[in-house]
Amino acid sequence: MPDPGQMFDEAQRCVLCVLLASAGSGLCSTGELALAVGDTRMTELAVEDLHSAGLVHLLEGFVFATRAAVRSHELDLGGVPRG
């Protein structure tokens, strides 16, 4: 059985990966993120935790990465700058 902490970390990773994907706009509904994660409640918790950590912004049911998250992705993960 998977460790709940690892599952939560993976949900957060998935949310950030979707938001930071270079092909996307960087803006997703919580429903779209839940489809990617595969669990609505886990997605809600992941988004809340990422928001508390200052890595995502929430706006009327939509989520997008903060500038800090984008820049960290560019530096640490070899992401391509968006603009």
ZIPETA-V558102 format. One record per residue. RES is the residue in one letter. D_LAST is the distance of its C-alpha to the last C-alpha in Angstrom with 2 decimals. Layout:
res=[RES,RES]
d_last=[D_LAST,D_LAST]
//
This chain:
res=[M,P,D,P,G,Q,M,F,D,E,A,Q,R,C,V,L,C,V,L,L,A,S,A,G,S,G,L,C,S,T,G,E,L,A,L,A,V,G,D,T,R,M,T,E,L,A,V,E,D,L,H,S,A,G,L,V,H,L,L,E,G,F,V,F,A,T,R,A,A,V,R,S,H,E,L,D,L,G,G,V,P,R,G]
d_last=[42.22,38.62,38.20,36.86,34.68,33.09,32.60,30.88,28.56,27.76,27.05,24.57,22.93,22.83,21.26,18.42,17.98,17.84,15.31,13.01,13.58,10.64,12.64,13.02,11.70,12.32,15.28,18.74,22.26,24.64,26.65,23.95,23.52,27.32,27.54,25.26,27.24,30.54,32.08,31.50,33.09,31.37,27.98,28.99,30.09,27.00,24.72,27.15,27.15,23.38,23.31,26.12,24.31,21.29,18.92,18.56,19.04,21.64,21.92,24.93,24.95,21.22,19.30,15.71,14.53,14.50,12.01,14.76,14.86,11.22,11.61,15.03,13.96,11.69,14.76,17.66,16.96,14.98,12.00,9.04,5.86,3.71,0.00]
//
